[in-house]
Amino acid sequence: MSTLEATRIPPPPPFLFALQPLTPREREVLAWISQGKSNFEIGAILGISAWTVKIHVGSILGKLNASTRGHAIAKAVSAGLVAV
């Protein structure tokens, strides 16, 4: 083993590679998700359709590399994106 290989720093957790900046609207939706609101409720609050909220949620899940809304909230809390 070379000296370079022996001193390598381990890579960060995989989800950090996929962590892309959220848009301001995605942050709004994420904040409402953290409050337990449904797509319909978030749409009514923000004045957009539940379908549009669903698109934002899908984008959030992809950017955070999360499989569920709860998983997204857990990752967002650990990354400091939302407070619960």
VENNOR-V771716 format. One record per residue. N is the residue number from 1. OMEGA is omega in whole degrees, -180 to 180 (* if undefined). BURIAL is 1 if it has 9 or more other C-alpha atoms within 8 Angstrom, else 0. Layout:
n-><N & N>
omega-><OMEGA & OMEGA>
burial-><BURIAL & BURIAL>
//
This chain:
n-><1 & 2 & 3 & 4 & 5 & 6 & 7 & 8 & 9 & 10 & 11 & 12 & 13 & 14 & 15 & 16 & 17 & 18 & 19 & 20 & 21 & 22 & 23 & 24 & 25 & 26 & 27 & 28 & 29 & 30 & 31 & 32 & 33 & 34 & 35 & 36 & 37 & 38 & 39 & 40 & 41 & 42 & 43 & 44 & 45 & 46 & 47 & 48 & 49 & 50 & 51 & 52 & 53 & 54 & 55 & 56 & 57 & 58 & 59 & 60 & 61 & 62 & 63 & 64 & 65 & 66 & 67 & 68 & 69 & 70 & 71 & 72 & 73 & 74 & 75 & 76 & 77 & 78 & 79 & 80 & 81 & 82 & 83 & 84>
omega-><-180 & 179 & -180 & -180 & -178 & -176 & 180 & 176 & -180 & -179 & 177 & 178 & -176 & -177 & 179 & 177 & -177 & -176 & 179 & 180 & 176 & 176 & 177 & 180 & 177 & 177 & 176 & -180 & 179 & 178 & 179 & 175 & -179 & 177 & 177 & -178 & 177 & 177 & 180 & -179 & 180 & 178 & 179 & -180 & -175 & 180 & 178 & -178 & 176 & 178 & 179 & 176 & 179 & 178 & 178 & 180 & 178 & 178 & 178 & 180 & 180 & -178 & -180 & -178 & -178 & -178 & 179 & 177 & 179 & 177 & 178 & 179 & 179 & 180 & -180 & 178 & -179 & 178 & 179 & -179 & 177 & 175 & 178 & *>
burial-><0 & 0 & 0 & 0 & 0 & 0 & 0 & 0 & 0 & 0 & 0 & 0 & 0 & 0 & 0 & 0 & 0 & 1 & 1 & 0 & 0 & 1 & 0 & 0 & 0 & 1 & 1 & 0 & 1 & 1 & 1 & 1 & 1 & 1 & 0 & 0 & 1 & 0 & 1 & 1 & 1 & 1 & 1 & 1 & 0 & 0 & 0 & 1 & 1 & 1 & 0 & 1 & 1 & 1 & 0 & 1 & 1 & 0 & 1 & 1 & 1 & 0 & 1 & 1 & 1 & 1 & 0 & 0 & 1 & 0 & 1 & 1 & 1 & 0 & 1 & 1 & 1 & 0 & 0 & 0 & 0 & 1 & 0 & 0>
//
